[in-house]
């Protein structure tokens, strides 16, 4: 007989974060705000019963609990409805829009470049068998592929709006498929290499500006430029955001099939290649970090999970690399993939990033585009 999780009465503590995700159904707390604008993080205790799969609250078991429950209800009055999680819903590849998979529709008849996925819920285990592409690793029955994506092309992934988790890194991976197509190739059998990442951009771990916060500021989107040095071929591209507002960390990866053309000859090194699952461990410092701890209030560096960035000479993702034609990488900032002319003017493609606080890449746009400031953290070639 299946067991039911029943959530007992909460205990609430002040929650000073300036951003307030309203809930986390996959852990034991919700974030609430009272009428005075003060945030509270409310923790719940759980019990199991054998009545099915419905989540229910139990009644108070003592006078003190009842009093606290009443005060909590008063403090939490007029709260907004809890937000959902989500994933990548569409892509812009060189100006062409590709709609993604619809996880809550029937898979019958769905045709897209995106690999199928079935839920907005996060992955909570770094070794989960679905962590490659948020699915079982297989392609869709009517799988499409974005063809002739020239190396150097920016690819923008769009998440559902507004993405609710601003604390955590953004990462983008590629995996080359054997043969003439990625269709029919299981994502769990491939070797992946990281071409883009952004961790803690500035401030402290506790209340700083993160890659995922930047994604939200960019209309819940993230743009990665395919490095010009990547060899041509059939690839899966994997966009991922990792939410650190609760532990264990929450993984949100989705994949799409592309064919890269006109590439270079720089293959990833053995140290830069990883498998999913296998790239992360549940004990990785970047996945176990407590952003609400006392230490987090003064910590200004963050170890981005995963392998060294493609093209870098580093042995880890937090090593500084500042030589020409390699990524500029810091433990706390945004990193840029290498290109054949990194740092030179006039090399940033249309829609690519060309400036912003903490940005260290190329600042000149290819003709006829110019670098336009969106906000203090992000400028784009438009």
Buried (B, 14 or more C-beta within 10 A) or exposed (E): EEEBEBBBBBBBEEBEBEBBBBBBBEBBBBBBBBEEEEBBBBEBEEEEEEEEEEEEEEEBEEEEBEEBBEEBEEBBEEBEEBBEBBBBBBBBBBEEEBBBBBBEEEEEEBEBBBBBBEBBBBBBBBEBEBBBBBBBBBBBEEBBBBEEBBBBBBBBBBBBEEBBBBBBBBBBBBBBBEEEBBBEBEBBEBBBBBBBBBBBBBEBBBBBBBBBBBBBBBEBBBBBBBBBBBBBBBBBBBBBBBBBBBBBBBBBBBBBBBBBBBBBEBBBBEEBBBBBBBBBEEEBEBBBBEBBEEEBEEBEEBBBBBBBBBBBEBEBBBBEBEEEBBBBBBBBBBBBBBBBBBBBEEBBBBBBBBBBBBBBBBBBBBEEBEBEEBEEBBBBBE
